[in-house]
């Protein structure tokens, strides 16, 4: 029996001419964490409501792993967060997410777009994904 038998989201793939979005496997999740450790945004600007990036590189990497694992572990049909890894030519370049609360009642998602992504936006179809440009490190200004 395959993972998809128990967790159908494991087979979800969204593709554009440039990008593929899917649930990350362990190696892709590690690559995403490494990208976070390298730096997510210009340190002079905080684009997130939660300042998860204002920590040491190893803490940023760990928080990416823990966030993805927590979202998978807490998944319920009525309350969920789907975080997909964005790949360009098979290389992890960022992540996309969507989530919902009280989905059976509201029938609407909380967000569709960037959640901890890296770099310049590229829109393809209705999916917005991100590729690294320029890279920022925790020590750069």
Chimera marker file (.cmm) of the C-alpha trace (Angstrom):
<marker_set name="trace">
<marker id="1" x="0.000" y="0.000" z="0.000" r="1" g="1" b="0" radius="0.5"/>
<marker id="2" x="1.366" y="3.437" z="-0.933" r="1" g="1" b="0" radius="0.5"/>
<marker id="3" x="1.443" y="6.670" z="1.036" r="1" g="1" b="0" radius="0.5"/>
<marker id="4" x="-1.210" y="8.067" z="-1.337" r="1" g="1" b="0" radius="0.5"/>
<marker id="5" x="-3.608" y="5.348" z="-0.129" r="1" g="1" b="0" radius="0.5"/>
<marker id="6" x="-3.521" y="6.952" z="3.316" r="1" g="1" b="0" radius="0.5"/>
<marker id="7" x="-2.675" y="10.554" z="2.427" r="1" g="1" b="0" radius="0.5"/>
<marker id="8" x="-3.973" y="11.495" z="-1.058" r="1" g="1" b="0" radius="0.5"/>
<marker id="9" x="-2.324" y="14.928" z="-0.890" r="1" g="1" b="0" radius="0.5"/>
<marker id="10" x="1.004" y="13.145" z="-1.371" r="1" g="1" b="0" radius="0.5"/>
<marker id="11" x="0.093" y="12.820" z="-5.053" r="1" g="1" b="0" radius="0.5"/>
<marker id="12" x="-0.916" y="16.446" z="-5.597" r="1" g="1" b="0" radius="0.5"/>
<marker id="13" x="1.105" y="18.205" z="-8.326" r="1" g="1" b="0" radius="0.5"/>
<marker id="14" x="0.493" y="21.686" z="-9.743" r="1" g="1" b="0" radius="0.5"/>
<marker id="15" x="2.605" y="22.475" z="-12.781" r="1" g="1" b="0" radius="0.5"/>
<marker id="16" x="3.219" y="25.492" z="-14.950" r="1" g="1" b="0" radius="0.5"/>
<marker id="17" x="5.633" y="25.796" z="-17.868" r="1" g="1" b="0" radius="0.5"/>
<marker id="18" x="8.293" y="26.924" z="-15.378" r="1" g="1" b="0" radius="0.5"/>
<marker id="19" x="7.423" y="25.477" z="-11.952" r="1" g="1" b="0" radius="0.5"/>
<marker id="20" x="6.116" y="22.437" z="-10.157" r="1" g="1" b="0" radius="0.5"/>
<marker id="21" x="4.376" y="22.716" z="-6.786" r="1" g="1" b="0" radius="0.5"/>
<marker id="22" x="3.925" y="19.641" z="-4.584" r="1" g="1" b="0" radius="0.5"/>
<marker id="23" x="4.240" y="18.350" z="-1.055" r="1" g="1" b="0" radius="0.5"/>
<marker id="24" x="7.949" y="18.153" z="-0.341" r="1" g="1" b="0" radius="0.5"/>
<marker id="25" x="9.695" y="14.857" z="0.251" r="1" g="1" b="0" radius="0.5"/>
<marker id="26" x="12.224" y="14.816" z="3.129" r="1" g="1" b="0" radius="0.5"/>
<marker id="27" x="15.151" y="15.882" z="0.919" r="1" g="1" b="0" radius="0.5"/>
<marker id="28" x="13.155" y="18.743" z="-0.620" r="1" g="1" b="0" radius="0.5"/>
<marker id="29" x="12.048" y="19.879" z="2.817" r="1" g="1" b="0" radius="0.5"/>
<marker id="30" x="15.712" y="19.867" z="3.904" r="1" g="1" b="0" radius="0.5"/>
<marker id="31" x="16.582" y="21.960" z="0.825" r="1" g="1" b="0" radius="0.5"/>
<marker id="32" x="13.808" y="24.415" z="1.725" r="1" g="1" b="0" radius="0.5"/>
<marker id="33" x="15.160" y="24.656" z="5.267" r="1" g="1" b="0" radius="0.5"/>
<marker id="34" x="18.647" y="25.307" z="3.864" r="1" g="1" b="0" radius="0.5"/>
<marker id="35" x="17.281" y="28.142" z="1.729" r="1" g="1" b="0" radius="0.5"/>
<marker id="36" x="15.724" y="29.661" z="4.838" r="1" g="1" b="0" radius="0.5"/>
<marker id="37" x="19.037" y="29.350" z="6.679" r="1" g="1" b="0" radius="0.5"/>
<marker id="38" x="20.754" y="31.283" z="3.858" r="1" g="1" b="0" radius="0.5"/>
<marker id="39" x="18.323" y="34.169" z="4.292" r="1" g="1" b="0" radius="0.5"/>
<marker id="40" x="14.771" y="34.835" z="3.244" r="1" g="1" b="0" radius="0.5"/>
<marker id="41" x="14.582" y="38.594" z="2.758" r="1" g="1" b="0" radius="0.5"/>
<marker id="42" x="16.537" y="41.817" z="3.143" r="1" g="1" b="0" radius="0.5"/>
<marker id="43" x="17.319" y="41.950" z="6.878" r="1" g="1" b="0" radius="0.5"/>
<marker id="44" x="16.408" y="45.660" z="6.952" r="1" g="1" b="0" radius="0.5"/>
<marker id="45" x="12.771" y="44.828" z="6.108" r="1" g="1" b="0" radius="0.5"/>
<marker id="46" x="10.416" y="42.436" z="7.942" r="1" g="1" b="0" radius="0.5"/>
<marker id="47" x="7.694" y="41.349" z="5.476" r="1" g="1" b="0" radius="0.5"/>
<marker id="48" x="6.075" y="38.794" z="7.793" r="1" g="1" b="0" radius="0.5"/>
<marker id="49" x="3.613" y="39.409" z="10.626" r="1" g="1" b="0" radius="0.5"/>
<marker id="50" x="5.514" y="36.855" z="12.712" r="1" g="1" b="0" radius="0.5"/>
<marker id="51" x="9.229" y="37.658" z="12.775" r="1" g="1" b="0" radius="0.5"/>
<marker id="52" x="10.320" y="34.013" z="12.368" r="1" g="1" b="0" radius="0.5"/>
<marker id="53" x="13.245" y="35.107" z="10.207" r="1" g="1" b="0" radius="0.5"/>
<marker id="54" x="14.844" y="37.253" z="12.936" r="1" g="1" b="0" radius="0.5"/>
<marker id="55" x="16.711" y="34.307" z="14.427" r="1" g="1" b="0" radius="0.5"/>
<marker id="56" x="19.976" y="32.473" z="13.796" r="1" g="1" b="0" radius="0.5"/>
<marker id="57" x="20.210" y="30.518" z="10.502" r="1" g="1" b="0" radius="0.5"/>
<marker id="58" x="19.954" y="27.109" z="12.199" r="1" g="1" b="0" radius="0.5"/>
<marker id="59" x="16.786" y="28.235" z="14.033" r="1" g="1" b="0" radius="0.5"/>
<marker id="60" x="15.259" y="29.472" z="10.747" r="1" g="1" b="0" radius="0.5"/>
<marker id="61" x="15.973" y="26.114" z="9.128" r="1" g="1" b="0" radius="0.5"/>
<marker id="62" x="14.535" y="24.178" z="12.067" r="1" g="1" b="0" radius="0.5"/>
<marker id="63" x="11.406" y="26.348" z="12.153" r="1" g="1" b="0" radius="0.5"/>
<marker id="64" x="10.723" y="25.580" z="8.469" r="1" g="1" b="0" radius="0.5"/>
<marker id="65" x="10.892" y="21.850" z="9.197" r="1" g="1" b="0" radius="0.5"/>
<marker id="66" x="8.752" y="22.105" z="12.319" r="1" g="1" b="0" radius="0.5"/>
<marker id="67" x="6.168" y="24.304" z="10.606" r="1" g="1" b="0" radius="0.5"/>
<marker id="68" x="5.675" y="21.829" z="7.749" r="1" g="1" b="0" radius="0.5"/>
<marker id="69" x="5.524" y="18.850" z="10.096" r="1" g="1" b="0" radius="0.5"/>
<marker id="70" x="3.045" y="20.648" z="12.376" r="1" g="1" b="0" radius="0.5"/>
<marker id="71" x="0.775" y="21.526" z="9.451" r="1" g="1" b="0" radius="0.5"/>
<marker id="72" x="0.762" y="17.905" z="8.270" r="1" g="1" b="0" radius="0.5"/>
<marker id="73" x="0.157" y="16.563" z="11.761" r="1" g="1" b="0" radius="0.5"/>
<marker id="74" x="-2.695" y="18.948" z="12.569" r="1" g="1" b="0" radius="0.5"/>
<marker id="75" x="-4.534" y="18.526" z="9.238" r="1" g="1" b="0" radius="0.5"/>
<marker id="76" x="-8.315" y="18.316" z="9.599" r="1" g="1" b="0" radius="0.5"/>
<marker id="77" x="-10.890" y="18.700" z="6.822" r="1" g="1" b="0" radius="0.5"/>
<marker id="78" x="-12.300" y="21.811" z="8.500" r="1" g="1" b="0" radius="0.5"/>
<marker id="79" x="-8.948" y="23.394" z="9.470" r="1" g="1" b="0" radius="0.5"/>
<marker id="80" x="-5.885" y="22.950" z="7.303" r="1" g="1" b="0" radius="0.5"/>
<marker id="81" x="-2.758" y="24.480" z="5.834" r="1" g="1" b="0" radius="0.5"/>
<marker id="82" x="-1.300" y="23.117" z="2.616" r="1" g="1" b="0" radius="0.5"/>
<marker id="83" x="2.313" y="24.145" z="2.064" r="1" g="1" b="0" radius="0.5"/>
<marker id="84" x="3.811" y="23.073" z="-1.224" r="1" g="1" b="0" radius="0.5"/>
<marker id="85" x="7.426" y="23.223" z="-2.263" r="1" g="1" b="0" radius="0.5"/>
<marker id="86" x="8.159" y="25.160" z="-5.473" r="1" g="1" b="0" radius="0.5"/>
<marker id="87" x="10.642" y="23.532" z="-7.836" r="1" g="1" b="0" radius="0.5"/>
<marker id="88" x="12.217" y="24.989" z="-10.945" r="1" g="1" b="0" radius="0.5"/>
<marker id="89" x="14.003" y="22.442" z="-13.139" r="1" g="1" b="0" radius="0.5"/>
<marker id="90" x="13.884" y="20.038" z="-10.180" r="1" g="1" b="0" radius="0.5"/>
<marker id="91" x="15.556" y="22.498" z="-7.785" r="1" g="1" b="0" radius="0.5"/>
<marker id="92" x="13.750" y="23.785" z="-4.676" r="1" g="1" b="0" radius="0.5"/>
<marker id="93" x="13.314" y="27.569" z="-4.996" r="1" g="1" b="0" radius="0.5"/>
<marker id="94" x="10.636" y="28.329" z="-2.410" r="1" g="1" b="0" radius="0.5"/>
<marker id="95" x="7.215" y="27.433" z="-1.097" r="1" g="1" b="0" radius="0.5"/>
<marker id="96" x="3.545" y="28.262" z="-1.626" r="1" g="1" b="0" radius="0.5"/>
<marker id="97" x="0.749" y="27.832" z="0.840" r="1" g="1" b="0" radius="0.5"/>
<marker id="98" x="-2.987" y="27.985" z="1.267" r="1" g="1" b="0" radius="0.5"/>
<marker id="99" x="-5.038" y="27.314" z="4.361" r="1" g="1" b="0" radius="0.5"/>
<marker id="100" x="-8.563" y="27.447" z="5.694" r="1" g="1" b="0" radius="0.5"/>
<marker id="101" x="-10.399" y="27.568" z="9.011" r="1" g="1" b="0" radius="0.5"/>
<marker id="102" x="-13.958" y="26.306" z="9.366" r="1" g="1" b="0" radius="0.5"/>
<marker id="103" x="-13.775" y="25.276" z="5.721" r="1" g="1" b="0" radius="0.5"/>
<marker id="104" x="-17.063" y="23.325" z="5.721" r="1" g="1" b="0" radius="0.5"/>
<marker id="105" x="-18.917" y="26.472" z="6.784" r="1" g="1" b="0" radius="0.5"/>
<marker id="106" x="-16.993" y="29.261" z="5.057" r="1" g="1" b="0" radius="0.5"/>
<marker id="107" x="-15.885" y="27.443" z="1.896" r="1" g="1" b="0" radius="0.5"/>
<marker id="108" x="-12.978" y="29.845" z="1.517" r="1" g="1" b="0" radius="0.5"/>
<marker id="109" x="-9.239" y="29.706" z="2.020" r="1" g="1" b="0" radius="0.5"/>
<marker id="110" x="-7.295" y="31.987" z="4.319" r="1" g="1" b="0" radius="0.5"/>
<marker id="111" x="-4.608" y="32.707" z="1.758" r="1" g="1" b="0" radius="0.5"/>
<marker id="112" x="-3.166" y="31.602" z="-1.525" r="1" g="1" b="0" radius="0.5"/>
<marker id="113" x="0.324" y="32.753" z="-2.041" r="1" g="1" b="0" radius="0.5"/>
<marker id="114" x="3.708" y="33.159" z="-0.572" r="1" g="1" b="0" radius="0.5"/>
<marker id="115" x="4.512" y="31.720" z="2.794" r="1" g="1" b="0" radius="0.5"/>
<marker id="116" x="8.182" y="32.090" z="3.487" r="1" g="1" b="0" radius="0.5"/>
<marker id="117" x="9.296" y="32.276" z="-0.100" r="1" g="1" b="0" radius="0.5"/>
<marker id="118" x="12.547" y="33.516" z="-1.459" r="1" g="1" b="0" radius="0.5"/>
<marker id="119" x="13.012" y="36.169" z="-4.107" r="1" g="1" b="0" radius="0.5"/>
<marker id="120" x="11.249" y="37.559" z="-7.126" r="1" g="1" b="0" radius="0.5"/>
<marker id="121" x="7.620" y="36.774" z="-7.939" r="1" g="1" b="0" radius="0.5"/>
<marker id="122" x="6.700" y="34.978" z="-11.142" r="1" g="1" b="0" radius="0.5"/>
<marker id="123" x="3.023" y="34.529" z="-11.957" r="1" g="1" b="0" radius="0.5"/>
<marker id="124" x="1.924" y="31.567" z="-14.023" r="1" g="1" b="0" radius="0.5"/>
<marker id="125" x="-1.786" y="30.830" z="-14.352" r="1" g="1" b="0" radius="0.5"/>
<marker id="126" x="-3.336" y="31.574" z="-10.974" r="1" g="1" b="0" radius="0.5"/>
<marker id="127" x="-0.290" y="30.290" z="-9.097" r="1" g="1" b="0" radius="0.5"/>
<marker id="128" x="2.318" y="32.708" z="-7.799" r="1" g="1" b="0" radius="0.5"/>
<marker id="129" x="5.712" y="31.216" z="-6.998" r="1" g="1" b="0" radius="0.5"/>
<marker id="130" x="9.101" y="32.567" z="-6.217" r="1" g="1" b="0" radius="0.5"/>
<marker id="131" x="12.670" y="32.031" z="-7.355" r="1" g="1" b="0" radius="0.5"/>
<marker id="132" x="15.796" y="33.241" z="-5.565" r="1" g="1" b="0" radius="0.5"/>
<marker id="133" x="17.012" y="36.657" z="-6.717" r="1" g="1" b="0" radius="0.5"/>
<marker id="134" x="18.971" y="38.174" z="-5.073" r="1" g="1" b="0" radius="0.5"/>
<marker id="135" x="20.069" y="35.897" z="-2.245" r="1" g="1" b="0" radius="0.5"/>
<marker id="136" x="20.171" y="37.462" z="1.190" r="1" g="1" b="0" radius="0.5"/>
<marker id="137" x="22.104" y="36.143" z="4.122" r="1" g="1" b="0" radius="0.5"/>
<marker id="138" x="21.584" y="36.817" z="7.787" r="1" g="1" b="0" radius="0.5"/>
<marker id="139" x="24.788" y="38.849" z="7.862" r="1" g="1" b="0" radius="0.5"/>
<marker id="140" x="24.116" y="41.080" z="4.840" r="1" g="1" b="0" radius="0.5"/>
<marker id="141" x="22.618" y="44.537" z="5.087" r="1" g="1" b="0" radius="0.5"/>
<link id1="1" id2="2" r="1" g="1" b="0" radius="0.2"/>
<link id1="2" id2="3" r="1" g="1" b="0" radius="0.2"/>
<link id1="3" id2="4" r="1" g="1" b="0" radius="0.2"/>
<link id1="4" id2="5" r="1" g="1" b="0" radius="0.2"/>
<link id1="5" id2="6" r="1" g="1" b="0" radius="0.2"/>
<link id1="6" id2="7" r="1" g="1" b="0" radius="0.2"/>
<link id1="7" id2="8" r="1" g="1" b="0" radius="0.2"/>
<link id1="8" id2="9" r="1" g="1" b="0" radius="0.2"/>
<link id1="9" id2="10" r="1" g="1" b="0" radius="0.2"/>
<link id1="10" id2="11" r="1" g="1" b="0" radius="0.2"/>
<link id1="11" id2="12" r="1" g="1" b="0" radius="0.2"/>
<link id1="12" id2="13" r="1" g="1" b="0" radius="0.2"/>
<link id1="13" id2="14" r="1" g="1" b="0" radius="0.2"/>
<link id1="14" id2="15" r="1" g="1" b="0" radius="0.2"/>
<link id1="15" id2="16" r="1" g="1" b="0" radius="0.2"/>
<link id1="16" id2="17" r="1" g="1" b="0" radius="0.2"/>
<link id1="17" id2="18" r="1" g="1" b="0" radius="0.2"/>
<link id1="18" id2="19" r="1" g="1" b="0" radius="0.2"/>
<link id1="19" id2="20" r="1" g="1" b="0" radius="0.2"/>
<link id1="20" id2="21" r="1" g="1" b="0" radius="0.2"/>
<link id1="21" id2="22" r="1" g="1" b="0" radius="0.2"/>
<link id1="22" id2="23" r="1" g="1" b="0" radius="0.2"/>
<link id1="23" id2="24" r="1" g="1" b="0" radius="0.2"/>
<link id1="24" id2="25" r="1" g="1" b="0" radius="0.2"/>
<link id1="25" id2="26" r="1" g="1" b="0" radius="0.2"/>
<link id1="26" id2="27" r="1" g="1" b="0" radius="0.2"/>
<link id1="27" id2="28" r="1" g="1" b="0" radius="0.2"/>
<link id1="28" id2="29" r="1" g="1" b="0" radius="0.2"/>
<link id1="29" id2="30" r="1" g="1" b="0" radius="0.2"/>
<link id1="30" id2="31" r="1" g="1" b="0" radius="0.2"/>
<link id1="31" id2="32" r="1" g="1" b="0" radius="0.2"/>
<link id1="32" id2="33" r="1" g="1" b="0" radius="0.2"/>
<link id1="33" id2="34" r="1" g="1" b="0" radius="0.2"/>
<link id1="34" id2="35" r="1" g="1" b="0" radius="0.2"/>
<link id1="35" id2="36" r="1" g="1" b="0" radius="0.2"/>
<link id1="36" id2="37" r="1" g="1" b="0" radius="0.2"/>
<link id1="37" id2="38" r="1" g="1" b="0" radius="0.2"/>
<link id1="38" id2="39" r="1" g="1" b="0" radius="0.2"/>
<link id1="39" id2="40" r="1" g="1" b="0" radius="0.2"/>
<link id1="40" id2="41" r="1" g="1" b="0" radius="0.2"/>
<link id1="41" id2="42" r="1" g="1" b="0" radius="0.2"/>
<link id1="42" id2="43" r="1" g="1" b="0" radius="0.2"/>
<link id1="43" id2="44" r="1" g="1" b="0" radius="0.2"/>
<link id1="44" id2="45" r="1" g="1" b="0" radius="0.2"/>
<link id1="45" id2="46" r="1" g="1" b="0" radius="0.2"/>
<link id1="46" id2="47" r="1" g="1" b="0" radius="0.2"/>
<link id1="47" id2="48" r="1" g="1" b="0" radius="0.2"/>
<link id1="48" id2="49" r="1" g="1" b="0" radius="0.2"/>
<link id1="49" id2="50" r="1" g="1" b="0" radius="0.2"/>
<link id1="50" id2="51" r="1" g="1" b="0" radius="0.2"/>
<link id1="51" id2="52" r="1" g="1" b="0" radius="0.2"/>
<link id1="52" id2="53" r="1" g="1" b="0" radius="0.2"/>
<link id1="53" id2="54" r="1" g="1" b="0" radius="0.2"/>
<link id1="54" id2="55" r="1" g="1" b="0" radius="0.2"/>
<link id1="55" id2="56" r="1" g="1" b="0" radius="0.2"/>
<link id1="56" id2="57" r="1" g="1" b="0" radius="0.2"/>
<link id1="57" id2="58" r="1" g="1" b="0" radius="0.2"/>
<link id1="58" id2="59" r="1" g="1" b="0" radius="0.2"/>
<link id1="59" id2="60" r="1" g="1" b="0" radius="0.2"/>
<link id1="60" id2="61" r="1" g="1" b="0" radius="0.2"/>
<link id1="61" id2="62" r="1" g="1" b="0" radius="0.2"/>
<link id1="62" id2="63" r="1" g="1" b="0" radius="0.2"/>
<link id1="63" id2="64" r="1" g="1" b="0" radius="0.2"/>
<link id1="64" id2="65" r="1" g="1" b="0" radius="0.2"/>
<link id1="65" id2="66" r="1" g="1" b="0" radius="0.2"/>
<link id1="66" id2="67" r="1" g="1" b="0" radius="0.2"/>
<link id1="67" id2="68" r="1" g="1" b="0" radius="0.2"/>
<link id1="68" id2="69" r="1" g="1" b="0" radius="0.2"/>
<link id1="69" id2="70" r="1" g="1" b="0" radius="0.2"/>
<link id1="70" id2="71" r="1" g="1" b="0" radius="0.2"/>
<link id1="71" id2="72" r="1" g="1" b="0" radius="0.2"/>
<link id1="72" id2="73" r="1" g="1" b="0" radius="0.2"/>
<link id1="73" id2="74" r="1" g="1" b="0" radius="0.2"/>
<link id1="74" id2="75" r="1" g="1" b="0" radius="0.2"/>
<link id1="75" id2="76" r="1" g="1" b="0" radius="0.2"/>
<link id1="76" id2="77" r="1" g="1" b="0" radius="0.2"/>
<link id1="77" id2="78" r="1" g="1" b="0" radius="0.2"/>
<link id1="78" id2="79" r="1" g="1" b="0" radius="0.2"/>
<link id1="79" id2="80" r="1" g="1" b="0" radius="0.2"/>
<link id1="80" id2="81" r="1" g="1" b="0" radius="0.2"/>
<link id1="81" id2="82" r="1" g="1" b="0" radius="0.2"/>
<link id1="82" id2="83" r="1" g="1" b="0" radius="0.2"/>
<link id1="83" id2="84" r="1" g="1" b="0" radius="0.2"/>
<link id1="84" id2="85" r="1" g="1" b="0" radius="0.2"/>
<link id1="85" id2="86" r="1" g="1" b="0" radius="0.2"/>
<link id1="86" id2="87" r="1" g="1" b="0" radius="0.2"/>
<link id1="87" id2="88" r="1" g="1" b="0" radius="0.2"/>
<link id1="88" id2="89" r="1" g="1" b="0" radius="0.2"/>
<link id1="89" id2="90" r="1" g="1" b="0" radius="0.2"/>
<link id1="90" id2="91" r="1" g="1" b="0" radius="0.2"/>
<link id1="91" id2="92" r="1" g="1" b="0" radius="0.2"/>
<link id1="92" id2="93" r="1" g="1" b="0" radius="0.2"/>
<link id1="93" id2="94" r="1" g="1" b="0" radius="0.2"/>
<link id1="94" id2="95" r="1" g="1" b="0" radius="0.2"/>
<link id1="95" id2="96" r="1" g="1" b="0" radius="0.2"/>
<link id1="96" id2="97" r="1" g="1" b="0" radius="0.2"/>
<link id1="97" id2="98" r="1" g="1" b="0" radius="0.2"/>
<link id1="98" id2="99" r="1" g="1" b="0" radius="0.2"/>
<link id1="99" id2="100" r="1" g="1" b="0" radius="0.2"/>
<link id1="100" id2="101" r="1" g="1" b="0" radius="0.2"/>
<link id1="101" id2="102" r="1" g="1" b="0" radius="0.2"/>
<link id1="102" id2="103" r="1" g="1" b="0" radius="0.2"/>
<link id1="103" id2="104" r="1" g="1" b="0" radius="0.2"/>
<link id1="104" id2="105" r="1" g="1" b="0" radius="0.2"/>
<link id1="105" id2="106" r="1" g="1" b="0" radius="0.2"/>
<link id1="106" id2="107" r="1" g="1" b="0" radius="0.2"/>
<link id1="107" id2="108" r="1" g="1" b="0" radius="0.2"/>
<link id1="108" id2="109" r="1" g="1" b="0" radius="0.2"/>
<link id1="109" id2="110" r="1" g="1" b="0" radius="0.2"/>
<link id1="110" id2="111" r="1" g="1" b="0" radius="0.2"/>
<link id1="111" id2="112" r="1" g="1" b="0" radius="0.2"/>
<link id1="112" id2="113" r="1" g="1" b="0" radius="0.2"/>
<link id1="113" id2="114" r="1" g="1" b="0" radius="0.2"/>
<link id1="114" id2="115" r="1" g="1" b="0" radius="0.2"/>
<link id1="115" id2="116" r="1" g="1" b="0" radius="0.2"/>
<link id1="116" id2="117" r="1" g="1" b="0" radius="0.2"/>
<link id1="117" id2="118" r="1" g="1" b="0" radius="0.2"/>
<link id1="118" id2="119" r="1" g="1" b="0" radius="0.2"/>
<link id1="119" id2="120" r="1" g="1" b="0" radius="0.2"/>
<link id1="120" id2="121" r="1" g="1" b="0" radius="0.2"/>
<link id1="121" id2="122" r="1" g="1" b="0" radius="0.2"/>
<link id1="122" id2="123" r="1" g="1" b="0" radius="0.2"/>
<link id1="123" id2="124" r="1" g="1" b="0" radius="0.2"/>
<link id1="124" id2="125" r="1" g="1" b="0" radius="0.2"/>
<link id1="125" id2="126" r="1" g="1" b="0" radius="0.2"/>
<link id1="126" id2="127" r="1" g="1" b="0" radius="0.2"/>
<link id1="127" id2="128" r="1" g="1" b="0" radius="0.2"/>
<link id1="128" id2="129" r="1" g="1" b="0" radius="0.2"/>
<link id1="129" id2="130" r="1" g="1" b="0" radius="0.2"/>
<link id1="130" id2="131" r="1" g="1" b="0" radius="0.2"/>
<link id1="131" id2="132" r="1" g="1" b="0" radius="0.2"/>
<link id1="132" id2="133" r="1" g="1" b="0" radius="0.2"/>
<link id1="133" id2="134" r="1" g="1" b="0" radius="0.2"/>
<link id1="134" id2="135" r="1" g="1" b="0" radius="0.2"/>
<link id1="135" id2="136" r="1" g="1" b="0" radius="0.2"/>
<link id1="136" id2="137" r="1" g="1" b="0" radius="0.2"/>
<link id1="137" id2="138" r="1" g="1" b="0" radius="0.2"/>
<link id1="138" id2="139" r="1" g="1" b="0" radius="0.2"/>
<link id1="139" id2="140" r="1" g="1" b="0" radius="0.2"/>
<link id1="140" id2="141" r="1" g="1" b="0" radius="0.2"/>
</marker_set>
